[in-house]
C-alpha cells in the first residue's frame, strides 16, 4: 500500500501557479488571435450573406419578368359584329 501512495502525485503550490499561469497565457493568446482573425471572419460572413441576398433578388426579378411576359400576351377578342348607335325613340 505504501508503494501506491508514493507514486501518486500530490497537489502542490507550484503546480497550482503553473495552472493559473497557463490559463492566463491561453486567455491573452486567444484574445490577441481573436483581434486578428475575427474582423476577417466577420467580413467574409457579411460578403457571403450579401451574395445570397443578391442571388435571391435576381431570382425574384426573373420570376417577376416571367410573370409579366405571360400576362403581356394579347388575348384575342371575339368579333361579334358592328357597332350600331342606338337612338331612343319617344
PDB file with one MODEL, atoms N, CA, C and O in Angstrom:
MODEL        1
ATOM      1  N   UNK A   1       0.820  -1.192   0.000  1.00  0.00           N
ATOM      2  CA  UNK A   1       0.000   0.000   0.000  1.00  0.00           C
ATOM      3  C   UNK A   1       0.860   1.250   0.000  1.00  0.00           C
ATOM      4  O   UNK A   1       0.452   2.273  -0.549  1.00  0.00           O
ATOM      5  N   UNK A   2       1.984   1.197   0.573  1.00  0.00           N
ATOM      6  CA  UNK A   2       2.860   2.366   0.600  1.00  0.00           C
ATOM      7  C   UNK A   2       3.411   2.692  -0.771  1.00  0.00           C
ATOM      8  O   UNK A   2       3.710   3.852  -1.053  1.00  0.00           O
ATOM      9  N   UNK A   3       3.554   1.682  -1.639  1.00  0.00           N
ATOM     10  CA  UNK A   3       4.035   1.943  -2.987  1.00  0.00           C
ATOM     11  C   UNK A   3       3.021   2.757  -3.782  1.00  0.00           C
ATOM     12  O   UNK A   3       3.409   3.616  -4.573  1.00  0.00           O
ATOM     13  N   UNK A   4       1.732   2.503  -3.586  1.00  0.00           N
ATOM     14  CA  UNK A   4       0.680   3.227  -4.292  1.00  0.00           C
ATOM     15  C   UNK A   4       0.681   4.692  -3.876  1.00  0.00           C
ATOM     16  O   UNK A   4       0.559   5.566  -4.733  1.00  0.00           O
ATOM     17  N   UNK A   5       0.812   4.977  -2.626  1.00  0.00           N
ATOM     18  CA  UNK A   5       0.803   6.361  -2.139  1.00  0.00           C
ATOM     19  C   UNK A   5       2.037   7.114  -2.625  1.00  0.00           C
ATOM     20  O   UNK A   5       1.934   8.297  -2.950  1.00  0.00           O
ATOM     21  N   UNK A   6       3.175   6.480  -2.684  1.00  0.00           N
ATOM     22  CA  UNK A   6       4.389   7.176  -3.087  1.00  0.00           C
ATOM     23  C   UNK A   6       4.373   7.501  -4.580  1.00  0.00           C
ATOM     24  O   UNK A   6       4.997   8.480  -4.990  1.00  0.00           O
ATOM     25  N   UNK A   7       3.684   6.716  -5.404  1.00  0.00           N
ATOM     26  CA  UNK A   7       3.628   7.004  -6.830  1.00  0.00           C
ATOM     27  C   UNK A   7       2.572   8.057  -7.158  1.00  0.00           C
ATOM     28  O   UNK A   7       2.619   8.665  -8.228  1.00  0.00           O
ATOM     29  N   UNK A   8       1.646   8.273  -6.274  1.00  0.00           N
ATOM     30  CA  UNK A   8       0.630   9.291  -6.518  1.00  0.00           C
ATOM     31  C   UNK A   8       1.236  10.671  -6.318  1.00  0.00           C
ATOM     32  O   UNK A   8       2.010  10.901  -5.389  1.00  0.00           O
ATOM     33  N   UNK A   9       0.868  11.580  -7.207  1.00  0.00           N
ATOM     34  CA  UNK A   9       1.348  12.945  -7.046  1.00  0.00           C
ATOM     35  C   UNK A   9       0.362  13.704  -6.184  1.00  0.00           C
ATOM     36  O   UNK A   9      -0.851  13.519  -6.283  1.00  0.00           O
ATOM     37  N   UNK A  10       0.883  14.526  -5.370  1.00  0.00           N
ATOM     38  CA  UNK A  10       0.025  15.341  -4.528  1.00  0.00           C
ATOM     39  C   UNK A  10       0.000  16.750  -5.069  1.00  0.00           C
ATOM     40  O   UNK A  10       0.953  17.188  -5.714  1.00  0.00           O
ATOM     41  N   UNK A  11      -1.072  17.459  -4.817  1.00  0.00           N
ATOM     42  CA  UNK A  11      -1.198  18.830  -5.282  1.00  0.00           C
ATOM     43  C   UNK A  11      -0.160  19.695  -4.593  1.00  0.00           C
ATOM     44  O   UNK A  11       0.076  19.583  -3.390  1.00  0.00           O
ATOM     45  N   UNK A  12       0.458  20.569  -5.396  1.00  0.00           N
ATOM     46  CA  UNK A  12       1.464  21.449  -4.826  1.00  0.00           C
ATOM     47  C   UNK A  12       1.146  22.880  -5.215  1.00  0.00           C
ATOM     48  O   UNK A  12       0.385  23.133  -6.149  1.00  0.00           O
ATOM     49  N   UNK A  13       1.728  23.789  -4.500  1.00  0.00           N
ATOM     50  CA  UNK A  13       1.512  25.204  -4.775  1.00  0.00           C
ATOM     51  C   UNK A  13       2.132  25.573  -6.124  1.00  0.00           C
ATOM     52  O   UNK A  13       1.572  26.386  -6.859  1.00  0.00           O
ATOM     53  N   UNK A  14       3.287  24.979  -6.456  1.00  0.00           N
ATOM     54  CA  UNK A  14       3.926  25.255  -7.740  1.00  0.00           C
ATOM     55  C   UNK A  14       3.052  24.779  -8.899  1.00  0.00           C
ATOM     56  O   UNK A  14       2.942  25.473  -9.910  1.00  0.00           O
ATOM     57  N   UNK A  15       2.445  23.637  -8.775  1.00  0.00           N
ATOM     58  CA  UNK A  15       1.538  23.129  -9.803  1.00  0.00           C
ATOM     59  C   UNK A  15       0.328  24.030  -9.973  1.00  0.00           C
ATOM     60  O   UNK A  15      -0.136  24.253 -11.091  1.00  0.00           O
ATOM     61  N   UNK A  16      -0.175  24.541  -8.875  1.00  0.00           N
ATOM     62  CA  UNK A  16      -1.316  25.458  -8.916  1.00  0.00           C
ATOM     63  C   UNK A  16      -0.934  26.741  -9.651  1.00  0.00           C
ATOM     64  O   UNK A  16      -1.693  27.226 -10.490  1.00  0.00           O
ATOM     65  N   UNK A  17       0.238  27.288  -9.341  1.00  0.00           N
ATOM     66  CA  UNK A  17       0.694  28.508 -10.012  1.00  0.00           C
ATOM     67  C   UNK A  17       0.906  28.277 -11.507  1.00  0.00           C
ATOM     68  O   UNK A  17       0.577  29.145 -12.317  1.00  0.00           O
ATOM     69  N   UNK A  18       1.450  27.121 -11.883  1.00  0.00           N
ATOM     70  CA  UNK A  18       1.625  26.799 -13.303  1.00  0.00           C
ATOM     71  C   UNK A  18       0.277  26.762 -14.017  1.00  0.00           C
ATOM     72  O   UNK A  18       0.130  27.282 -15.123  1.00  0.00           O
ATOM     73  N   UNK A  19      -0.693  26.146 -13.372  1.00  0.00           N
ATOM     74  CA  UNK A  19      -2.027  26.050 -13.966  1.00  0.00           C
ATOM     75  C   UNK A  19      -2.634  27.428 -14.169  1.00  0.00           C
ATOM     76  O   UNK A  19      -3.192  27.714 -15.228  1.00  0.00           O
ATOM     77  N   UNK A  20      -2.528  28.278 -13.168  1.00  0.00           N
ATOM     78  CA  UNK A  20      -3.050  29.645 -13.278  1.00  0.00           C
ATOM     79  C   UNK A  20      -2.318  30.398 -14.376  1.00  0.00           C
ATOM     80  O   UNK A  20      -2.944  31.117 -15.156  1.00  0.00           O
ATOM     81  N   UNK A  21      -1.002  30.243 -14.448  1.00  0.00           N
ATOM     82  CA  UNK A  21      -0.204  30.905 -15.483  1.00  0.00           C
ATOM     83  C   UNK A  21      -0.618  30.438 -16.873  1.00  0.00           C
ATOM     84  O   UNK A  21      -0.733  31.261 -17.782  1.00  0.00           O
ATOM     85  N   UNK A  22      -0.845  29.137 -17.064  1.00  0.00           N
ATOM     86  CA  UNK A  22      -1.278  28.618 -18.356  1.00  0.00           C
ATOM     87  C   UNK A  22      -2.660  29.169 -18.738  1.00  0.00           C
ATOM     88  O   UNK A  22      -2.900  29.510 -19.897  1.00  0.00           O
ATOM     89  N   UNK A  23      -3.532  29.248 -17.785  1.00  0.00           N
ATOM     90  CA  UNK A  23      -4.872  29.782 -18.062  1.00  0.00           C
ATOM     91  C   UNK A  23      -4.787  31.234 -18.499  1.00  0.00           C
ATOM     92  O   UNK A  23      -5.428  31.630 -19.473  1.00  0.00           O
ATOM     93  N   UNK A  24      -3.997  32.032 -17.782  1.00  0.00           N
ATOM     94  CA  UNK A  24      -3.847  33.449 -18.134  1.00  0.00           C
ATOM     95  C   UNK A  24      -3.179  33.583 -19.505  1.00  0.00           C
ATOM     96  O   UNK A  24      -3.610  34.398 -20.321  1.00  0.00           O
ATOM     97  N   UNK A  25      -2.133  32.794 -19.767  1.00  0.00           N
ATOM     98  CA  UNK A  25      -1.452  32.856 -21.065  1.00  0.00           C
ATOM     99  C   UNK A  25      -2.414  32.474 -22.192  1.00  0.00           C
ATOM    100  O   UNK A  25      -2.451  33.146 -23.223  1.00  0.00           O
ATOM    101  N   UNK A  26      -3.187  31.413 -22.008  1.00  0.00           N
ATOM    102  CA  UNK A  26      -4.148  30.997 -23.017  1.00  0.00           C
ATOM    103  C   UNK A  26      -5.174  32.104 -23.268  1.00  0.00           C
ATOM    104  O   UNK A  26      -5.533  32.366 -24.416  1.00  0.00           O
ATOM    105  N   UNK A  27      -5.642  32.745 -22.214  1.00  0.00           N
ATOM    106  CA  UNK A  27      -6.629  33.820 -22.344  1.00  0.00           C
ATOM    107  C   UNK A  27      -6.076  34.950 -23.205  1.00  0.00           C
ATOM    108  O   UNK A  27      -6.749  35.403 -24.131  1.00  0.00           O
ATOM    109  N   UNK A  28      -4.854  35.413 -22.912  1.00  0.00           N
ATOM    110  CA  UNK A  28      -4.302  36.536 -23.656  1.00  0.00           C
ATOM    111  C   UNK A  28      -3.937  36.159 -25.088  1.00  0.00           C
ATOM    112  O   UNK A  28      -4.077  36.976 -25.998  1.00  0.00           O
ATOM    113  N   UNK A  29      -3.473  34.934 -25.294  1.00  0.00           N
ATOM    114  CA  UNK A  29      -3.191  34.483 -26.659  1.00  0.00           C
ATOM    115  C   UNK A  29      -4.485  34.408 -27.463  1.00  0.00           C
ATOM    116  O   UNK A  29      -4.529  34.846 -28.612  1.00  0.00           O
ATOM    117  N   UNK A  30      -5.532  33.858 -26.868  1.00  0.00           N
ATOM    118  CA  UNK A  30      -6.833  33.771 -27.538  1.00  0.00           C
ATOM    119  C   UNK A  30      -7.371  35.163 -27.849  1.00  0.00           C
ATOM    120  O   UNK A  30      -7.898  35.399 -28.936  1.00  0.00           O
ATOM    121  N   UNK A  31      -7.242  36.074 -26.908  1.00  0.00           N
ATOM    122  CA  UNK A  31      -7.713  37.447 -27.098  1.00  0.00           C
ATOM    123  C   UNK A  31      -6.959  38.115 -28.254  1.00  0.00           C
ATOM    124  O   UNK A  31      -7.573  38.792 -29.079  1.00  0.00           O
ATOM    125  N   UNK A  32      -5.653  37.934 -28.319  1.00  0.00           N
ATOM    126  CA  UNK A  32      -4.836  38.511 -29.379  1.00  0.00           C
ATOM    127  C   UNK A  32      -5.225  37.931 -30.745  1.00  0.00           C
ATOM    128  O   UNK A  32      -5.386  38.671 -31.715  1.00  0.00           O
ATOM    129  N   UNK A  33      -5.374  36.618 -30.811  1.00  0.00           N
ATOM    130  CA  UNK A  33      -5.742  35.984 -32.080  1.00  0.00           C
ATOM    131  C   UNK A  33      -7.150  36.376 -32.516  1.00  0.00           C
ATOM    132  O   UNK A  33      -7.423  36.513 -33.708  1.00  0.00           O
ATOM    133  N   UNK A  34      -8.032  36.553 -31.552  1.00  0.00           N
ATOM    134  CA  UNK A  34      -9.401  36.972 -31.884  1.00  0.00           C
ATOM    135  C   UNK A  34      -9.389  38.359 -32.508  1.00  0.00           C
ATOM    136  O   UNK A  34     -10.135  38.614 -33.454  1.00  0.00           O
ATOM    137  N   UNK A  35      -8.556  39.258 -31.997  1.00  0.00           N
ATOM    138  CA  UNK A  35      -8.461  40.603 -32.583  1.00  0.00           C
ATOM    139  C   UNK A  35      -7.933  40.545 -34.006  1.00  0.00           C
ATOM    140  O   UNK A  35      -8.295  41.378 -34.836  1.00  0.00           O
ATOM    141  N   UNK A  36      -7.086  39.574 -34.294  1.00  0.00           N
ATOM    142  CA  UNK A  36      -6.542  39.452 -35.641  1.00  0.00           C
ATOM    143  C   UNK A  36      -7.534  38.837 -36.622  1.00  0.00           C
ATOM    144  O   UNK A  36      -7.701  39.334 -37.736  1.00  0.00           O
ATOM    145  N   UNK A  37      -8.188  37.757 -36.207  1.00  0.00           N
ATOM    146  CA  UNK A  37      -8.964  36.968 -37.157  1.00  0.00           C
ATOM    147  C   UNK A  37     -10.459  37.238 -37.169  1.00  0.00           C
ATOM    148  O   UNK A  37     -11.099  36.980 -38.188  1.00  0.00           O
ATOM    149  N   UNK A  38     -11.043  37.738 -36.105  1.00  0.00           N
ATOM    150  CA  UNK A  38     -12.492  37.964 -36.093  1.00  0.00           C
ATOM    151  C   UNK A  38     -12.949  38.994 -37.126  1.00  0.00           C
ATOM    152  O   UNK A  38     -13.980  38.779 -37.764  1.00  0.00           O
ATOM    153  N   UNK A  39     -12.228  40.106 -37.320  1.00  0.00           N
ATOM    154  CA  UNK A  39     -12.681  41.033 -38.370  1.00  0.00           C
ATOM    155  C   UNK A  39     -12.682  40.394 -39.764  1.00  0.00           C
ATOM    156  O   UNK A  39     -13.578  40.658 -40.566  1.00  0.00           O
ATOM    157  N   UNK A  40     -11.695  39.567 -40.049  1.00  0.00           N
ATOM    158  CA  UNK A  40     -11.629  38.897 -41.349  1.00  0.00           C
ATOM    159  C   UNK A  40     -12.802  37.923 -41.485  1.00  0.00           C
ATOM    160  O   UNK A  40     -13.452  37.869 -42.529  1.00  0.00           O
ATOM    161  N   UNK A  41     -13.062  37.164 -40.440  1.00  0.00           N
ATOM    162  CA  UNK A  41     -14.174  36.209 -40.479  1.00  0.00           C
ATOM    163  C   UNK A  41     -15.519  36.924 -40.603  1.00  0.00           C
ATOM    164  O   UNK A  41     -16.399  36.490 -41.347  1.00  0.00           O
ATOM    165  N   UNK A  42     -15.666  38.014 -39.872  1.00  0.00           N
ATOM    166  CA  UNK A  42     -16.925  38.775 -39.947  1.00  0.00           C
ATOM    167  C   UNK A  42     -17.130  39.337 -41.350  1.00  0.00           C
ATOM    168  O   UNK A  42     -18.246  39.329 -41.868  1.00  0.00           O
ATOM    169  N   UNK A  43     -16.058  39.822 -41.959  1.00  0.00           N
ATOM    170  CA  UNK A  43     -16.161  40.373 -43.313  1.00  0.00           C
ATOM    171  C   UNK A  43     -16.594  39.294 -44.301  1.00  0.00           C
ATOM    172  O   UNK A  43     -17.425  39.544 -45.174  1.00  0.00           O
ATOM    173  N   UNK A  44     -16.030  38.098 -44.164  1.00  0.00           N
ATOM    174  CA  UNK A  44     -16.403  37.009 -45.061  1.00  0.00           C
ATOM    175  C   UNK A  44     -17.865  36.613 -44.870  1.00  0.00           C
ATOM    176  O   UNK A  44     -18.562  36.323 -45.843  1.00  0.00           O
ATOM    177  N   UNK A  45     -18.324  36.599 -43.637  1.00  0.00           N
ATOM    178  CA  UNK A  45     -19.724  36.248 -43.364  1.00  0.00           C
ATOM    179  C   UNK A  45     -20.659  37.280 -43.988  1.00  0.00           C
ATOM    180  O   UNK A  45     -21.680  36.924 -44.575  1.00  0.00           O
ATOM    181  N   UNK A  46     -20.310  38.554 -43.860  1.00  0.00           N
ATOM    182  CA  UNK A  46     -21.141  39.612 -44.430  1.00  0.00           C
ATOM    183  C   UNK A  46     -21.147  39.523 -45.955  1.00  0.00           C
ATOM    184  O   UNK A  46     -22.193  39.692 -46.581  1.00  0.00           O
ATOM    185  N   UNK A  47     -19.988  39.258 -46.555  1.00  0.00           N
ATOM    186  CA  UNK A  47     -19.918  39.127 -48.015  1.00  0.00           C
ATOM    187  C   UNK A  47     -20.768  37.954 -48.503  1.00  0.00           C
ATOM    188  O   UNK A  47     -21.468  38.061 -49.510  1.00  0.00           O
ATOM    189  N   UNK A  48     -20.702  36.850 -47.787  1.00  0.00           N
ATOM    190  CA  UNK A  48     -21.486  35.680 -48.186  1.00  0.00           C
ATOM    191  C   UNK A  48     -22.985  35.968 -48.080  1.00  0.00           C
ATOM    192  O   UNK A  48     -23.758  35.601 -48.964  1.00  0.00           O
ATOM    193  N   UNK A  49     -23.385  36.622 -46.998  1.00  0.00           N
ATOM    194  CA  UNK A  49     -24.799  36.976 -46.833  1.00  0.00           C
ATOM    195  C   UNK A  49     -25.237  37.935 -47.939  1.00  0.00           C
ATOM    196  O   UNK A  49     -26.354  37.835 -48.447  1.00  0.00           O
ATOM    197  N   UNK A  50     -24.361  38.856 -48.306  1.00  0.00           N
ATOM    198  CA  UNK A  50     -24.671  39.805 -49.372  1.00  0.00           C
ATOM    199  C   UNK A  50     -24.857  39.080 -50.705  1.00  0.00           C
ATOM    200  O   UNK A  50     -25.782  39.386 -51.458  1.00  0.00           O
ATOM    201  N   UNK A  51     -23.987  38.129 -50.993  1.00  0.00           N
ATOM    202  CA  UNK A  51     -24.114  37.361 -52.232  1.00  0.00           C
ATOM    203  C   UNK A  51     -25.412  36.566 -52.263  1.00  0.00           C
ATOM    204  O   UNK A  51     -26.081  36.511 -53.295  1.00  0.00           O
ATOM    205  N   UNK A  52     -25.770  35.956 -51.152  1.00  0.00           N
ATOM    206  CA  UNK A  52     -27.017  35.198 -51.101  1.00  0.00           C
ATOM    207  C   UNK A  52     -28.218  36.117 -51.306  1.00  0.00           C
ATOM    208  O   UNK A  52     -29.182  35.748 -51.979  1.00  0.00           O
ATOM    209  N   UNK A  53     -28.157  37.310 -50.724  1.00  0.00           N
ATOM    210  CA  UNK A  53     -29.249  38.263 -50.895  1.00  0.00           C
ATOM    211  C   UNK A  53     -29.366  38.679 -52.359  1.00  0.00           C
ATOM    212  O   UNK A  53     -30.472  38.772 -52.893  1.00  0.00           O
ATOM    213  N   UNK A  54     -28.228  38.930 -53.009  1.00  0.00           N
ATOM    214  CA  UNK A  54     -28.255  39.318 -54.420  1.00  0.00           C
ATOM    215  C   UNK A  54     -28.817  38.200 -55.288  1.00  0.00           C
ATOM    216  O   UNK A  54     -29.572  38.461 -56.224  1.00  0.00           O
ATOM    217  N   UNK A  55     -28.454  36.958 -54.984  1.00  0.00           N
ATOM    218  CA  UNK A  55     -28.983  35.831 -55.745  1.00  0.00           C
ATOM    219  C   UNK A  55     -30.499  35.721 -55.584  1.00  0.00           C
ATOM    220  O   UNK A  55     -31.214  35.453 -56.550  1.00  0.00           O
ATOM    221  N   UNK A  56     -30.979  35.927 -54.368  1.00  0.00           N
ATOM    222  CA  UNK A  56     -32.421  35.879 -54.129  1.00  0.00           C
ATOM    223  C   UNK A  56     -33.123  36.997 -54.892  1.00  0.00           C
ATOM    224  O   UNK A  56     -34.203  36.790 -55.446  1.00  0.00           O
ATOM    225  N   UNK A  57     -32.515  38.179 -54.923  1.00  0.00           N
ATOM    226  CA  UNK A  57     -33.111  39.302 -55.651  1.00  0.00           C
ATOM    227  C   UNK A  57     -33.172  38.999 -57.145  1.00  0.00           C
ATOM    228  O   UNK A  57     -34.177  39.288 -57.795  1.00  0.00           O
ATOM    229  N   UNK A  58     -32.102  38.417 -57.697  1.00  0.00           N
ATOM    230  CA  UNK A  58     -32.086  38.084 -59.119  1.00  0.00           C
ATOM    231  C   UNK A  58     -33.155  37.038 -59.442  1.00  0.00           C
ATOM    232  O   UNK A  58     -33.844  37.144 -60.457  1.00  0.00           O
ATOM    233  N   UNK A  59     -33.291  36.037 -58.586  1.00  0.00           N
ATOM    234  CA  UNK A  59     -34.315  35.021 -58.818  1.00  0.00           C
ATOM    235  C   UNK A  59     -35.705  35.635 -58.768  1.00  0.00           C
ATOM    236  O   UNK A  59     -36.567  35.300 -59.580  1.00  0.00           O
ATOM    237  N   UNK A  60     -35.920  36.528 -57.822  1.00  0.00           N
ATOM    238  CA  UNK A  60     -37.225  37.185 -57.695  1.00  0.00           C
ATOM    239  C   UNK A  60     -37.524  38.020 -58.935  1.00  0.00           C
ATOM    240  O   UNK A  60     -38.639  37.990 -59.457  1.00  0.00           O
ATOM    241  N   UNK A  61     -36.512  38.773 -59.409  1.00  0.00           N
ATOM    242  CA  UNK A  61     -36.706  39.601 -60.598  1.00  0.00           C
ATOM    243  C   UNK A  61     -36.980  38.746 -61.827  1.00  0.00           C
ATOM    244  O   UNK A  61     -37.806  39.111 -62.664  1.00  0.00           O
ATOM    245  N   UNK A  62     -36.295  37.612 -61.943  1.00  0.00           N
ATOM    246  CA  UNK A  62     -36.540  36.721 -63.074  1.00  0.00           C
ATOM    247  C   UNK A  62     -37.958  36.160 -63.032  1.00  0.00           C
ATOM    248  O   UNK A  62     -38.614  36.035 -64.066  1.00  0.00           O
ATOM    249  N   UNK A  63     -38.427  35.824 -61.834  1.00  0.00           N
ATOM    250  CA  UNK A  63     -39.796  35.322 -61.698  1.00  0.00           C
ATOM    251  C   UNK A  63     -40.801  36.407 -62.071  1.00  0.00           C
ATOM    252  O   UNK A  63     -41.798  36.133 -62.739  1.00  0.00           O
ATOM    253  N   UNK A  64     -40.538  37.630 -61.641  1.00  0.00           N
ATOM    254  CA  UNK A  64     -41.449  38.727 -61.961  1.00  0.00           C
ATOM    255  C   UNK A  64     -41.478  38.991 -63.465  1.00  0.00           C
ATOM    256  O   UNK A  64     -42.542  39.238 -64.032  1.00  0.00           O
ATOM    257  N   UNK A  65     -40.318  38.940 -64.110  1.00  0.00           N
ATOM    258  CA  UNK A  65     -40.264  39.165 -65.551  1.00  0.00           C
ATOM    259  C   UNK A  65     -41.001  38.053 -66.295  1.00  0.00           C
ATOM    260  O   UNK A  65     -41.701  38.318 -67.273  1.00  0.00           O
ATOM    261  N   UNK A  66     -40.849  36.828 -65.841  1.00  0.00           N
ATOM    262  CA  UNK A  66     -41.548  35.708 -66.477  1.00  0.00           C
ATOM    263  C   UNK A  66     -43.058  35.868 -66.319  1.00  0.00           C
ATOM    264  O   UNK A  66     -43.804  35.582 -67.255  1.00  0.00           O
ATOM    265  N   UNK A  67     -43.516  36.314 -65.170  1.00  0.00           N
ATOM    266  CA  UNK A  67     -44.952  36.521 -64.954  1.00  0.00           C
ATOM    267  C   UNK A  67     -45.465  37.655 -65.829  1.00  0.00           C
ATOM    268  O   UNK A  67     -46.569  37.572 -66.368  1.00  0.00           O
ATOM    269  N   UNK A  68     -44.676  38.712 -65.976  1.00  0.00           N
ATOM    270  CA  UNK A  68     -45.104  39.836 -66.805  1.00  0.00           C
ATOM    271  C   UNK A  68     -45.188  39.416 -68.270  1.00  0.00           C
ATOM    272  O   UNK A  68     -46.114  39.818 -68.975  1.00  0.00           O
ATOM    273  N   UNK A  69     -44.228  38.611 -68.736  1.00  0.00           N
ATOM    274  CA  UNK A  69     -44.270  38.149 -70.118  1.00  0.00           C
ATOM    275  C   UNK A  69     -45.503  37.280 -70.360  1.00  0.00           C
ATOM    276  O   UNK A  69     -46.125  37.350 -71.420  1.00  0.00           O
ATOM    277  N   UNK A  70     -45.844  36.475 -69.379  1.00  0.00           N
ATOM    278  CA  UNK A  70     -47.025  35.612 -69.517  1.00  0.00           C
ATOM    279  C   UNK A  70     -48.297  36.457 -69.547  1.00  0.00           C
ATOM    280  O   UNK A  70     -49.250  36.108 -70.245  1.00  0.00           O
ATOM    281  N   UNK A  71     -48.327  37.538 -68.816  1.00  0.00           N
ATOM    282  CA  UNK A  71     -49.514  38.384 -68.774  1.00  0.00           C
ATOM    283  C   UNK A  71     -49.591  39.324 -69.968  1.00  0.00           C
ATOM    284  O   UNK A  71     -50.681  39.796 -70.294  1.00  0.00           O
ATOM    285  N   UNK A  72     -48.473  39.613 -70.634  1.00  0.00           N
ATOM    286  CA  UNK A  72     -48.449  40.565 -71.738  1.00  0.00           C
ATOM    287  C   UNK A  72     -48.990  39.974 -73.036  1.00  0.00           C
ATOM    288  O   UNK A  72     -49.265  40.720 -73.976  1.00  0.00           O
ATOM    289  N   UNK A  73     -49.148  38.672 -73.112  1.00  0.00           N
ATOM    290  CA  UNK A  73     -49.649  38.073 -74.338  1.00  0.00           C
ATOM    291  C   UNK A  73     -51.060  38.597 -74.608  1.00  0.00           C
ATOM    292  O   UNK A  73     -51.938  38.486 -73.752  1.00  0.00           O
ATOM    293  N   UNK A  74     -51.275  39.162 -75.787  1.00  0.00           N
ATOM    294  CA  UNK A  74     -52.607  39.719 -76.069  1.00  0.00           C
ATOM    295  C   UNK A  74     -53.643  38.608 -76.225  1.00  0.00           C
ATOM    296  O   UNK A  74     -53.392  37.567 -76.832  1.00  0.00           O
ATOM    297  N   UNK A  75     -54.764  38.864 -75.676  1.00  0.00           N
ATOM    298  CA  UNK A  75     -55.860  37.913 -75.781  1.00  0.00           C
ATOM    299  C   UNK A  75     -56.703  38.278 -77.004  1.00  0.00           C
ATOM    300  O   UNK A  75     -56.940  39.451 -77.293  1.00  0.00           O
ATOM    301  N   UNK A  76     -57.135  37.268 -77.689  1.00  0.00           N
ATOM    302  CA  UNK A  76     -57.963  37.513 -78.869  1.00  0.00           C
ATOM    303  C   UNK A  76     -59.368  37.914 -78.435  1.00  0.00           C
ATOM    304  O   UNK A  76     -59.983  37.304 -77.560  1.00  0.00           O
ATOM    305  N   UNK A  77     -59.838  38.952 -79.078  1.00  0.00           N
ATOM    306  CA  UNK A  77     -61.197  39.410 -78.779  1.00  0.00           C
ATOM    307  C   UNK A  77     -62.151  38.781 -79.797  1.00  0.00           C
ATOM    308  O   UNK A  77     -61.849  38.658 -80.984  1.00  0.00           O
ATOM    309  N   UNK A  78     -63.270  38.405 -79.293  1.00  0.00           N
ATOM    310  CA  UNK A  78     -64.267  37.832 -80.183  1.00  0.00           C
ATOM    311  C   UNK A  78     -64.929  38.956 -80.985  1.00  0.00           C
ATOM    312  O   UNK A  78     -65.308  39.989 -80.434  1.00  0.00           O
ATOM    313  N   UNK A  79     -65.057  38.739 -82.257  1.00  0.00           N
ATOM    314  CA  UNK A  79     -65.723  39.717 -83.110  1.00  0.00           C
ATOM    315  C   UNK A  79     -67.196  39.301 -83.190  1.00  0.00           C
ATOM    316  O   UNK A  79     -67.547  38.275 -83.772  1.00  0.00           O
ATOM    317  N   UNK A  80     -68.034  40.135 -82.585  1.00  0.00           N
ATOM    318  CA  UNK A  80     -69.448  39.810 -82.538  1.00  0.00           C
ATOM    319  C   UNK A  80     -70.194  40.472 -83.690  1.00  0.00           C
ATOM    320  O   UNK A  80     -71.134  39.884 -84.224  1.00  0.00           O
ATOM    321  N   UNK A  81     -69.815  41.634 -84.070  1.00  0.00           N
ATOM    322  CA  UNK A  81     -70.494  42.343 -85.161  1.00  0.00           C
ATOM    323  C   UNK A  81     -70.113  43.805 -85.127  1.00  0.00           C
ATOM    324  O   UNK A  81     -69.219  44.214 -84.387  1.00  0.00           O
ATOM    325  N   UNK A  82     -70.809  44.590 -85.943  1.00  0.00           N
ATOM    326  CA  UNK A  82     -70.522  46.019 -85.998  1.00  0.00           C
ATOM    327  C   UNK A  82     -71.204  46.730 -84.854  1.00  0.00           C
ATOM    328  O   UNK A  82     -72.181  46.249 -84.281  1.00  0.00           O
ATOM    329  N   UNK A  83     -70.661  47.883 -84.540  1.00  0.00           N
ATOM    330  CA  UNK A  83     -71.266  48.713 -83.502  1.00  0.00           C
ATOM    331  C   UNK A  83     -72.304  49.596 -84.164  1.00  0.00           C
ATOM    332  O   UNK A  83     -72.037  50.261 -85.165  1.00  0.00           O
ATOM    333  N   UNK A  84     -73.482  49.590 -83.589  1.00  0.00           N
ATOM    334  CA  UNK A  84     -74.571  50.399 -84.137  1.00  0.00           C
ATOM    335  C   UNK A  84     -75.016  51.357 -83.051  1.00  0.00           C
ATOM    336  O   UNK A  84     -75.295  50.964 -81.918  1.00  0.00           O
ATOM    337  N   UNK A  85     -75.076  52.650 -83.434  1.00  0.00           N
ATOM    338  CA  UNK A  85     -75.585  53.630 -82.478  1.00  0.00           C
ATOM    339  C   UNK A  85     -77.060  53.360 -82.235  1.00  0.00           C
ATOM    340  O   UNK A  85     -77.820  53.060 -83.155  1.00  0.00           O
ATOM    341  N   UNK A  86     -77.428  53.471 -81.016  1.00  0.00           N
ATOM    342  CA  UNK A  86     -78.814  53.257 -80.630  1.00  0.00           C
ATOM    343  C   UNK A  86     -79.434  54.591 -80.268  1.00  0.00           C
ATOM    344  O   UNK A  86     -78.924  55.324 -79.421  1.00  0.00           O
ATOM    345  N   UNK A  87     -80.505  54.881 -80.904  1.00  0.00           N
ATOM    346  CA  UNK A  87     -81.220  56.110 -80.578  1.00  0.00           C
ATOM    347  C   UNK A  87     -82.583  55.712 -80.022  1.00  0.00           C
ATOM    348  O   UNK A  87     -83.288  54.854 -80.553  1.00  0.00           O
ATOM    349  N   UNK A  88     -82.906  56.371 -78.948  1.00  0.00           N
ATOM    350  CA  UNK A  88     -84.178  56.067 -78.330  1.00  0.00           C
ATOM    351  C   UNK A  88     -85.286  56.868 -79.005  1.00  0.00           C
ATOM    352  O   UNK A  88     -85.159  58.076 -79.209  1.00  0.00           O
ATOM    353  N   UNK A  89     -86.351  56.192 -79.342  1.00  0.00           N
ATOM    354  CA  UNK A  89     -87.472  56.858 -79.975  1.00  0.00           C
ATOM    355  C   UNK A  89     -88.575  57.013 -78.948  1.00  0.00           C
ATOM    356  O   UNK A  89     -88.922  56.092 -78.208  1.00  0.00           O
ATOM    357  N   UNK A  90     -89.116  58.244 -78.938  1.00  0.00           N
ATOM    358  CA  UNK A  90     -90.163  58.509 -77.949  1.00  0.00           C
ATOM    359  C   UNK A  90     -91.537  58.519 -78.533  1.00  0.00           C
ATOM    360  O   UNK A  90     -92.513  58.729 -77.813  1.00  0.00           O
TER     361      UNK A  90
ENDMDL
END
